[in-house]
């Protein structure tokens, strides 16, 4: 006995091929991004964040304190004739110093005595980097970079910061210490674990420039497409189960 189709059954049958096409095309659109979300999530869960990504096991970041008599030293300092926006105590390759931001003119760096801070040279950077490093490797190279290269196509280890010294160590993770070429303060500590983490983080949030925009249109569109993929899959599953149930109820003549 042939299966008799009701109008509602016929309508469902006509919708099913469309849903399959939509589901298939949605799958092609989001499969790569979904894979990036899944792989990135696994990496974030398993990669030791503080020990490896933040290099806490291999580098001790300096803590800045205000030197004794700082107010008198600043009072004696010869500052540019421009409004001061901020005064920050920093640790530099040449010792404690102040980083002073002005309105409309370049920043000023002063030593603890209030004198102009001399930019660090290669020997000073070597000594500074070795004083921060606690890992098992050796200092392999020190070089000055006007603009650090991109890694894996989209990763920028120091963001928009340029004109830096970098001290490279030959440990397993390839630790790199970046120091500002003008002021001599620590800018960033990077390694291969950080590069991998940042690469998948940018893929995860779909912000390939800064990796900080969680609400960009591309991410929203991909999220909606992924939801639509799940919804169409659920509808197709329900239609398939209903059809199987209807077939099982048809008596054999």
LOSERO-247002 format. One record per atom (N, C-alpha, C, CB): x, y, z; residue in one letter. Coordinates in steps of 0.1 Angstrom, whole numbers, padded with zeros to 4 digits, always signed. Last residue first. Glycine has a CB too. Layout:
XYZA
...
end
This chain:
+0000-0037+0034X
-0012-0043+0028X
-0008-0056+0020X
-0019-0034+0019X
+0011-0025+0064X
+0016-0033+0052X
+0004-0040+0047X
+0027-0043+0056X
+0004+0007+0077X
+0002-0007+0077X
+0006-0014+0063X
-0013-0010+0080X
+0026+0032+0088X
+0018+0028+0077X
+0016+0013+0077X
+0025+0032+0064X
+0043+0038+0109X
+0029+0036+0112X
+0020+0032+0101X
+0023+0049+0117X
+0068+0041+0098X
+0066+0030+0107X
+0051+0027+0110X
+0074+0032+0119X
+0064+0065+0084X
+0066+0053+0077X
+0063+0041+0085X
+0079+0052+0071X
+0062+0083+0105X
+0051+0081+0097X
+0052+0068+0089X
+0049+0093+0087X
+0088+0082+0115X
+0077+0077+0124X
+0065+0075+0115X
+0074+0088+0135X
+0102+0092+0094X
+0105+0078+0098X
+0094+0073+0106X
+0118+0077+0105X
+0092+0118+0094X
+0090+0110+0083X
+0092+0095+0086X
+0099+0114+0071X
+0101+0127+0119X
+0087+0126+0116X
+0084+0117+0105X
+0081+0140+0114X
+0129+0126+0115X
+0123+0118+0125X
+0108+0116+0123X
+0126+0123+0139X
+0131+0146+0094X
+0135+0132+0092X
+0129+0122+0102X
+0150+0131+0092X
+0122+0169+0108X
+0115+0164+0096X
+0118+0149+0093X
+0118+0173+0084X
+0142+0170+0128X
+0128+0168+0132X
+0120+0163+0120X
+0122+0181+0137X
+0165+0175+0111X
+0164+0163+0120X
+0150+0160+0124X
+0173+0165+0132X
+0158+0199+0100X
+0160+0188+0091X
+0159+0175+0099X
+0173+0188+0084X
+0159+0215+0123X
+0146+0213+0116X
+0147+0201+0107X
+0143+0226+0108X
+0186+0213+0130X
+0176+0208+0140X
+0163+0205+0132X
+0174+0218+0151X
+0197+0226+0108X
+0201+0212+0111X
+0190+0205+0120X
+0214+0211+0117X
+0187+0251+0111X
+0184+0243+0099X
+0187+0228+0101X
+0191+0248+0087X
+0201+0258+0135X
+0186+0258+0134X
+0182+0249+0122X
+0181+0272+0133X
+0228+0256+0128X
+0223+0248+0138X
+0208+0246+0137X
+0227+0253+0152X
+0229+0277+0108X
+0233+0263+0105X
+0227+0253+0115X
+0248+0262+0105X
+0222+0299+0124X
+0213+0294+0113X
+0216+0280+0109X
+0214+0304+0101X
+0245+0300+0140X
+0231+0298+0146X
+0222+0293+0135X
+0226+0310+0153X
+0263+0307+0120X
+0265+0294+0128X
+0252+0291+0134X
+0276+0296+0138X
+0254+0332+0112X
+0254+0321+0102X
+0255+0307+0109X
+0266+0322+0092X
+0257+0346+0135X
+0244+0344+0130X
+0243+0333+0120X
+0239+0357+0123X
+0286+0345+0136X
+0278+0340+0147X
+0263+0337+0143X
+0278+0349+0159X
+0292+0359+0113X
+0296+0345+0114X
+0288+0338+0125X
+0311+0344+0117X
+0282+0385+0119X
+0277+0377+0108X
+0280+0363+0109X
+0282+0383+0095X
+0298+0391+0142X
+0284+0390+0143X
+0278+0382+0132X
+0277+0404+0143X
+0324+0392+0130X
+0321+0382+0140X
+0306+0380+0142X
+0327+0386+0153X
+0320+0414+0112X
+0323+0401+0107X
+0320+0390+0117X
+0338+0400+0103X
+0315+0436+0129X
+0304+0431+0120X
+0307+0417+0115X
+0302+0440+0109X
+0328+0433+0163X
+0329+0437+0149X
+0318+0430+0140X
+0343+0434+0143X
+0330+0431+0190X
+0317+0433+0184X
+0318+0438+0170X
+0310+0444+0192X
+0355+0429+0200X
+0346+0417+0202X
+0333+0419+0194X
+0344+0415+0216X
+0385+0439+0191X
+0371+0443+0189X
+0363+0430+0189X
+0370+0450+0175X
+0412+0431+0194X
+0405+0436+0206X
+0390+0439+0204X
+0412+0449+0210X
+0429+0426+0173X
+0425+0415+0181X
+0417+0419+0194X
+0437+0407+0185X
+0437+0444+0153X
+0442+0446+0167X
+0439+0434+0176X
+0436+0459+0173X
+0432+0429+0129X
+0441+0441+0129X
+0446+0443+0143X
+0433+0453+0125X
+0413+0409+0128X
+0427+0406+0123X
+0436+0418+0123X
+0426+0401+0109X
+0389+0396+0145X
+0395+0410+0144X
+0410+0408+0141X
+0393+0418+0157X
+0377+0372+0152X
+0376+0377+0138X
+0380+0392+0137X
+0362+0375+0133X
+0381+0360+0175X
+0372+0372+0176X
+0370+0378+0162X
+0378+0382+0185X
+0396+0338+0166X
+0385+0336+0174X
+0375+0348+0174X
+0389+0333+0188X
+0418+0349+0152X
+0408+0341+0145X
+0395+0340+0152X
+0414+0328+0141X
+0429+0361+0175X
+0425+0370+0164X
+0415+0362+0155X
+0436+0375+0156X
+0436+0337+0188X
+0427+0347+0194X
+0421+0356+0184X
+0434+0355+0205X
+0454+0325+0172X
+0441+0319+0173X
+0431+0328+0180X
+0442+0306+0180X
+0475+0344+0176X
+0470+0341+0162X
+0456+0335+0163X
+0480+0331+0155X
+0480+0344+0203X
+0475+0356+0197X
+0469+0353+0183X
+0485+0367+0196X
+0490+0318+0205X
+0478+0322+0213X
+0472+0334+0206X
+0482+0325+0228X
+0513+0319+0190X
+0503+0310+0186X
+0490+0314+0193X
+0507+0296+0191X
+0527+0340+0204X
+0524+0341+0190X
+0512+0332+0186X
+0536+0339+0181X
+0531+0327+0229X
+0523+0340+0228X
+0518+0342+0213X
+0531+0352+0233X
+0548+0306+0221X
+0535+0303+0227X
+0526+0315+0226X
+0536+0299+0242X
+0571+0320+0213X
+0563+0313+0203X
+0549+0309+0208X
+0570+0301+0198X
+0570+0352+0231X
+0576+0339+0227X
+0567+0332+0217X
+0578+0330+0240X
+0576+0384+0247X
+0569+0375+0237X
+0577+0362+0235X
+0568+0382+0224X
+0571+0412+0265X
+0578+0399+0265X
+0570+0390+0257X
+0580+0394+0280X
+0574+0447+0261X
+0567+0435+0260X
+0576+0423+0261X
+0559+0434+0247X
+0588+0470+0271X
+0576+0472+0263X
+0568+0459+0263X
+0579+0476+0249X
+0608+0485+0295X
+0603+0472+0290X
+0589+0475+0283X
+0601+0462+0301X
+0625+0515+0286X
+0616+0508+0295X
+0611+0495+0287X
+0604+0516+0299X
+0640+0533+0270X
+0647+0521+0276X
+0638+0513+0285X
+0658+0526+0283X
+0632+0555+0255X
+0632+0556+0270X
+0639+0544+0277X
+0618+0556+0274X
+0639+0546+0228X
+0641+0560+0233X
+0642+0560+0248X
+0630+0569+0228X
+0634+0520+0224X
+0647+0525+0220X
+0650+0539+0225X
+0648+0524+0205X
+0619+0497+0247X
+0618+0510+0240X
+0631+0516+0237X
+0609+0520+0247X
+0623+0463+0243X
+0626+0475+0251X
+0625+0487+0242X
+0640+0474+0257X
+0613+0429+0245X
+0613+0442+0237X
+0614+0454+0246X
+0600+0443+0229X
+0625+0398+0245X
+0623+0409+0254X
+0624+0422+0246X
+0632+0409+0266X
+0615+0365+0238X
+0620+0378+0232X
+0616+0389+0242X
+0614+0380+0218X
+0621+0330+0238X
+0617+0342+0245X
+0624+0355+0239X
+0621+0341+0260X
+0616+0303+0227X
+0622+0315+0220X
+0618+0328+0226X
+0617+0314+0205X
+0609+0281+0241X
+0598+0289+0235X
+0603+0302+0228X
+0590+0294+0247X
+0634+0271+0248X
+0625+0263+0240X
+0614+0271+0234X
+0619+0252+0249X
+0659+0297+0245X
+0652+0287+0252X
+0642+0280+0243X
+0645+0293+0264X
+0677+0318+0236X
+0676+0305+0229X
+0669+0294+0237X
+0690+0301+0225X
+0664+0351+0233X
+0670+0340+0241X
+0668+0327+0234X
+0665+0340+0256X
+0669+0384+0222X
+0664+0371+0219X
+0672+0360+0227X
+0665+0368+0204X
+0658+0416+0226X
+0668+0407+0231X
+0662+0393+0230X
+0672+0410+0246X
+0653+0445+0207X
+0648+0432+0211X
+0660+0423+0215X
+0640+0425+0199X
+0643+0479+0208X
+0654+0469+0209X
+0647+0456+0213X
+0665+0473+0220X
+0623+0497+0184X
+0625+0489+0197X
+0638+0482+0196X
+0613+0480+0199X
+0604+0511+0166X
+0617+0516+0171X
+0620+0510+0184X
+0618+0531+0171X
+0569+0509+0176X
+0580+0507+0167X
+0592+0513+0173X
+0577+0513+0153X
+0536+0497+0184X
+0549+0502+0189X
+0560+0499+0179X
+0553+0496+0203X
+0512+0486+0178X
+0517+0497+0170X
+0530+0502+0174X
+0506+0508+0170X
+0522+0454+0188X
+0511+0462+0184X
+0516+0473+0175X
+0504+0469+0196X
+0543+0436+0191X
+0543+0448+0199X
+0532+0458+0195X
+0557+0455+0198X
+0537+0415+0173X
+0541+0412+0187X
+0541+0425+0196X
+0555+0407+0187X
+0511+0409+0154X
+0520+0420+0156X
+0525+0419+0171X
+0515+0434+0153X
+0498+0385+0132X
+0503+0388+0146X
+0513+0399+0146X
+0508+0375+0152X
+0493+0378+0106X
+0484+0388+0112X
+0488+0392+0126X
+0470+0382+0113X
+0514+0361+0096X
+0506+0370+0087X
+0498+0381+0094X
+0497+0361+0080X
+0530+0349+0114X
+0519+0342+0109X
+0509+0351+0101X
+0511+0335+0121X
+0540+0382+0124X
+0542+0367+0126X
+0529+0360+0121X
+0546+0363+0140X
+0556+0411+0112X
+0544+0403+0115X
+0548+0389+0116X
+0533+0406+0105X
+0586+0426+0126X
+0579+0420+0116X
+0566+0413+0121X
+0588+0409+0109X
+0589+0459+0141X
+0589+0444+0143X
+0581+0438+0132X
+0584+0440+0157X
+0607+0485+0129X
+0593+0480+0129X
+0594+0465+0130X
+0585+0484+0116X
+0633+0489+0137X
+0624+0501+0135X
+0610+0497+0134X
+0628+0508+0121X
+0651+0472+0160X
+0641+0470+0150X
+0633+0483+0149X
+0631+0458+0153X
+0682+0461+0170X
+0673+0472+0170X
+0664+0471+0158X
+0680+0486+0170X
+0692+0432+0189X
+0691+0440+0177X
+0681+0451+0178X
+0689+0431+0164X
+0709+0406+0202X
+0703+0418+0206X
+0703+0427+0193X
+0710+0426+0218X
+0709+0370+0209X
+0711+0382+0200X
+0704+0394+0205X
+0707+0379+0185X
+0709+0351+0229X
+0714+0348+0216X
+0718+0360+0208X
+0705+0339+0209X
+0713+0344+0262X
+0711+0355+0253X
+0717+0352+0240X
+0716+0368+0260X
+0701+0311+0270X
+0712+0321+0269X
+0708+0332+0260X
+0726+0314+0265X
+0676+0295+0291X
+0684+0298+0279X
+0694+0308+0281X
+0674+0303+0268X
+0660+0291+0313X
+0672+0283+0312X
+0681+0286+0300X
+0668+0268+0311X
+0650+0323+0328X
+0648+0310+0321X
+0661+0303+0320X
+0641+0312+0308X
+0649+0349+0337X
+0651+0339+0347X
+0650+0324+0341X
+0640+0340+0357X
+0657+0383+0328X
+0655+0369+0324X
+0658+0359+0335X
+0664+0366+0311X
+0664+0407+0337X
+0650+0404+0338X
+0648+0389+0335X
+0643+0412+0328X
+0691+0409+0332X
+0687+0411+0346X
+0672+0407+0348X
+0689+0426+0350X
+0693+0406+0305X
+0697+0395+0313X
+0693+0397+0328X
+0713+0394+0312X
+0682+0431+0298X
+0675+0419+0294X
+0680+0408+0303X
+0677+0416+0279X
+0703+0448+0307X
+0689+0450+0312X
+0681+0437+0310X
+0683+0462+0306X
+0726+0440+0292X
+0726+0439+0307X
+0712+0440+0313X
+0734+0450+0313X
+0716+0447+0266X
+0720+0433+0270X
+0720+0431+0285X
+0735+0430+0265X
+0712+0474+0268X
+0701+0465+0266X
+0704+0451+0270X
+0696+0466+0251X
+0738+0483+0271X
+0729+0485+0282X
+0717+0476+0280X
+0724+0500+0282X
+0749+0475+0246X
+0754+0469+0258X
+0745+0471+0270X
+0768+0476+0261X
+0733+0492+0229X
+0732+0477+0228X
+0737+0471+0241X
+0740+0472+0216X
+0720+0520+0248X
+0728+0514+0237X
+0727+0499+0238X
+0742+0519+0236X
+0692+0541+0256X
+0701+0530+0259X
+0708+0525+0246X
+0693+0518+0264X
+0693+0577+0258X
+0687+0565+0253X
+0697+0553+0254X
+0684+0567+0238X
+0695+0594+0289X
+0702+0590+0277X
+0696+0578+0271X
+0718+0589+0280X
+0673+0617+0302X
+0677+0603+0302X
+0683+0600+0288X
+0664+0594+0304X
+0682+0648+0318X
+0677+0641+0306X
+0682+0627+0305X
+0681+0649+0293X
+0679+0648+0354X
+0686+0651+0341X
+0679+0643+0330X
+0701+0647+0343X
+0667+0639+0377X
+0660+0650+0370X
+0667+0654+0357X
+0659+0662+0379X
+0676+0616+0388X
+0682+0629+0393X
+0675+0641+0387X
+0697+0629+0391X
+0665+0596+0374X
+0661+0598+0388X
+0666+0611+0394X
+0665+0586+0397X
+0660+0610+0341X
+0666+0601+0351X
+0661+0604+0365X
+0681+0602+0350X
+0632+0615+0320X
+0642+0620+0329X
+0647+0609+0338X
+0636+0631+0337X
+0618+0619+0288X
+0623+0610+0298X
+0634+0616+0306X
+0628+0597+0291X
+0589+0633+0273X
+0602+0635+0279X
+0605+0624+0288X
+0602+0649+0286X
+0571+0631+0241X
+0573+0628+0255X
+0587+0631+0259X
+0570+0614+0258X
+0565+0659+0217X
+0570+0645+0221X
+0572+0644+0236X
+0583+0642+0214X
+0535+0679+0221X
+0549+0678+0218X
+0553+0664+0222X
+0558+0689+0225X
+0508+0681+0229X
+0512+0686+0216X
+0527+0685+0212X
+0509+0700+0216X
+0514+0678+0262X
+0503+0681+0252X
+0509+0687+0240X
+0492+0690+0258X
+0535+0652+0274X
+0531+0666+0272X
+0520+0667+0262X
+0543+0674+0268X
+0545+0628+0298X
+0537+0631+0286X
+0533+0645+0286X
+0525+0621+0285X
+0574+0614+0310X
+0565+0626+0311X
+0558+0628+0298X
+0572+0639+0316X
+0587+0591+0330X
+0582+0592+0316X
+0571+0603+0317X
+0576+0579+0310X
+0616+0588+0349X
+0602+0593+0348X
+0599+0594+0333X
+0601+0607+0355X
+0635+0560+0363X
+0633+0572+0355X
+0618+0576+0355X
+0638+0570+0340X
+0660+0537+0374X
+0647+0544+0376X
+0647+0557+0368X
+0645+0546+0391X
+0681+0525+0346X
+0677+0526+0360X
+0664+0533+0361X
+0688+0534+0368X
+0685+0520+0320X
+0695+0529+0327X
+0691+0532+0341X
+0697+0542+0319X
+0664+0506+0312X
+0676+0500+0311X
+0687+0507+0318X
+0680+0497+0296X
+0639+0516+0336X
+0645+0516+0323X
+0658+0508+0323X
+0647+0530+0318X
+0609+0518+0352X
+0622+0512+0353X
+0627+0511+0339X
+0621+0498+0360X
+0590+0548+0359X
+0593+0536+0351X
+0607+0531+0354X
+0592+0539+0336X
+0564+0569+0369X
+0577+0563+0373X
+0579+0550+0365X
+0577+0561+0388X
+0549+0594+0349X
+0549+0580+0353X
+0563+0576+0357X
+0544+0571+0342X
+0528+0621+0346X
+0542+0617+0350X
+0542+0603+0356X
+0547+0628+0361X
+0508+0637+0321X
+0510+0627+0331X
+0525+0625+0334X
+0505+0613+0326X
+0507+0662+0308X
+0495+0654+0309X
+0496+0643+0320X
+0492+0647+0295X
+0518+0695+0310X
+0521+0681+0314X
+0508+0673+0315X
+0530+0680+0327X
+0520+0720+0285X
+0512+0714+0296X
+0516+0699+0298X
+0497+0715+0293X
+0553+0733+0279X
+0540+0727+0274X
+0533+0720+0285X
+0543+0716+0262X
+0582+0739+0276X
+0572+0748+0279X
+0559+0743+0273X
+0575+0763+0275X
+0601+0710+0289X
+0596+0719+0278X
+0584+0728+0282X
+0591+0710+0266X
+0620+0712+0319X
+0610+0706+0311X
+0606+0716+0300X
+0597+0703+0319X
+0646+0706+0338X
+0642+0716+0327X
+0633+0709+0318X
+0655+0721+0320X
+0643+0698+0373X
+0644+0694+0359X
+0639+0705+0349X
+0635+0682+0356X
+0638+0705+0398X
+0651+0710+0392X
+0651+0707+0377X
+0663+0704+0399X
+0615+0692+0404X
+0615+0706+0404X
+0627+0712+0398X
+0614+0711+0419X
+0623+0666+0402X
+0615+0671+0392X
+0614+0686+0392X
+0601+0665+0393X
+0638+0665+0426X
+0645+0662+0413X
+0636+0668+0402X
+0647+0647+0412X
+0619+0670+0445X
+0629+0680+0443X
+0636+0678+0430X
+0640+0679+0455X
+0603+0647+0442X
+0597+0660+0439X
+0608+0671+0438X
+0588+0664+0451X
+0620+0625+0448X
+0616+0627+0434X
+0610+0641+0432X
+0605+0617+0431X
+0632+0616+0471X
+0635+0630+0467X
+0630+0633+0453X
+0649+0633+0468X
+0635+0583+0461X
+0635+0593+0472X
+0639+0607+0467X
+0646+0588+0483X
+0615+0572+0433X
+0628+0574+0440X
+0627+0584+0451X
+0639+0578+0430X
+0587+0552+0432X
+0591+0566+0431X
+0604+0568+0439X
+0580+0576+0436X
+0591+0522+0414X
+0588+0529+0426X
+0593+0543+0424X
+0594+0522+0439X
+0581+0495+0393X
+0586+0508+0394X
+0582+0514+0407X
+0581+0517+0382X
+0592+0462+0388X
+0582+0471+0394X
+0588+0484+0397X
+0577+0464+0407X
+0600+0442+0359X
+0604+0451+0369X
+0592+0459+0375X
+0614+0461+0364X
+0592+0408+0355X
+0590+0421+0350X
+0593+0431+0362X
+0575+0424+0345X
+0610+0381+0349X
+0605+0388+0360X
+0604+0403+0356X
+0614+0387+0373X
+0606+0353+0328X
+0610+0367+0329X
+0603+0373+0341X
+0606+0375+0316X
+0599+0326+0329X
+0612+0329+0324X
+0616+0344+0325X
+0612+0326+0310X
+0573+0323+0339X
+0584+0314+0344X
+0598+0318+0340X
+0581+0300+0338X
+0558+0342+0326X
+0560+0344+0341X
+0571+0335+0346X
+0548+0342+0349X
+0549+0344+0300X
+0563+0342+0303X
+0567+0345+0317X
+0571+0352+0295X
+0523+0343+0291X
+0528+0356+0297X
+0542+0355+0302X
+0519+0359+0309X
+0524+0317+0280X
+0520+0328+0271X
+0525+0342+0277X
+0505+0329+0270X
+0535+0302+0302X
+0541+0302+0289X
+0537+0315+0281X
+0536+0290+0281X
+0523+0309+0327X
+0537+0303+0327X
+0543+0305+0313X
+0537+0289+0330X
+0497+0318+0321X
+0507+0327+0328X
+0521+0322+0326X
+0503+0327+0343X
+0487+0296+0304X
+0486+0311+0301X
+0497+0319+0308X
+0472+0316+0304X
+0494+0267+0289X
+0496+0274+0302X
+0497+0289+0300X
+0508+0269+0309X
+0468+0255+0268X
+0481+0262+0268X
+0483+0269+0282X
+0482+0272+0256X
+0442+0245+0271X
+0453+0237+0274X
+0467+0244+0275X
+0454+0226+0263X
+0423+0265+0264X
+0421+0257+0276X
+0434+0249+0280X
+0410+0247+0274X
+0433+0276+0240X
+0431+0285+0252X
+0430+0277+0265X
+0419+0294+0250X
+0430+0253+0224X
+0443+0259+0227X
+0443+0268+0239X
+0448+0267+0215X
+0402+0250+0223X
+0411+0239+0229X
+0425+0245+0233X
+0413+0227+0219X
+0396+0274+0210X
+0391+0271+0224X
+0399+0260+0231X
+0376+0267+0223X
+0408+0270+0185X
+0413+0280+0194X
+0408+0278+0208X
+0407+0293+0189X
+0393+0248+0176X
+0407+0246+0178X
+0413+0257+0187X
+0415+0247+0164X
+0368+0261+0175X
+0370+0249+0182X
+0384+0247+0186X
+0364+0237+0175X
+0372+0284+0158X
+0366+0285+0172X
+0370+0273+0180X
+0351+0288+0171X
+0381+0271+0135X
+0390+0280+0142X
+0385+0283+0156X
+0391+0293+0134X
+0357+0257+0128X
+0370+0250+0131X
+0380+0258+0139X
+0376+0244+0118X
+0341+0279+0123X
+0338+0270+0134X
+0350+0262+0138X
+0326+0261+0130X
+0355+0289+0100X
+0354+0297+0112X
+0351+0288+0124X
+0345+0308+0110X
+0350+0267+0082X
+0364+0271+0086X
+0364+0279+0099X
+0370+0280+0074X
+0322+0266+0081X
+0330+0255+0086X
+0344+0259+0090X
+0330+0244+0075X
+0306+0286+0071X
+0310+0288+0085X
+0320+0276+0089X
+0299+0288+0094X
+0300+0280+0044X
+0303+0294+0048X
+0310+0294+0062X
+0291+0303+0048X
+0292+0254+0043X
+0304+0258+0036X
+0309+0272+0040X
+0301+0258+0021X
+0269+0256+0059X
+0280+0248+0064X
+0293+0252+0056X
+0277+0233+0061X
+0253+0271+0042X
+0257+0276+0055X
+0269+0269+0061X
+0245+0276+0065X
+0249+0252+0022X
+0256+0264+0019X
+0261+0271+0032X
+0248+0274+0011X
+0235+0232+0036X
+0248+0229+0030X
+0256+0241+0027X
+0245+0221+0017X
+0212+0246+0044X
+0221+0240+0054X
+0235+0237+0048X
+0215+0227+0060X
+0201+0252+0020X
+0205+0263+0029X
+0215+0257+0039X
+0193+0269+0036X
+0196+0226+0010X
+0205+0235+0003X
+0210+0246+0012X
+0198+0241-0010X
+0178+0216+0030X
+0191+0210+0027X
+0200+0219+0020X
+0188+0197+0019X
+0157+0234+0026X
+0165+0234+0039X
+0178+0228+0037X
+0157+0228+0050X
+0149+0226+0001X
+0154+0240+0003X
+0162+0241+0015X
+0142+0250+0003X
+0140+0200+0005X
+0152+0202-0003X
+0158+0216-0002X
+0148+0200-0018X
+0118+0206+0024X
+0130+0199+0028X
+0142+0201+0019X
+0127+0184+0029X
+0096+0218+0013X
+0105+0226+0020X
+0119+0219+0023X
+0099+0231+0033X
+0082+0197+0002X
+0087+0207-0007X
+0097+0216+0000X
+0075+0215-0012X
+0076+0182+0025X
+0084+0176+0015X
+0090+0186+0005X
+0077+0165+0007X
+0058+0199+0038X
+0071+0196+0044X
+0081+0191+0034X
+0069+0187+0056X
+0037+0198+0019X
+0044+0211+0021X
+0058+0209+0028X
+0036+0220+0030X
+0030+0172+0022X
+0035+0176+0009X
+0043+0190+0010X
+0024+0178-0001X
+0020+0172+0047X
+0032+0164+0044X
+0038+0168+0031X
+0028+0149+0043X
-0002+0189+0044X
+0009+0193+0053X
+0022+0185+0050X
+0005+0192+0068X
-0018+0173+0027X
-0013+0186+0022X
-0001+0191+0031X
-0024+0197+0023X
-0006+0139+0029X
-0016+0149+0032X
-0010+0162+0027X
-0019+0150+0048X
+0000+0110+0010X
+0005+0123+0015X
-0006+0133+0017X
+0015+0129+0005X
+0002+0076+0016X
-0007+0087+0012X
-0002+0100+0018X
-0021+0085+0016X
+0022+0051+0004X
+0021+0061+0015X
+0012+0073+0009X
+0034+0066+0020X
+0007+0021-0010X
+0015+0033-0011X
+0012+0043+0000X
+0013+0040-0024X
+0008-0012+0000X
+0000+0000+0000X
+0009+0012+0000X
-0010+0000+0012X
end
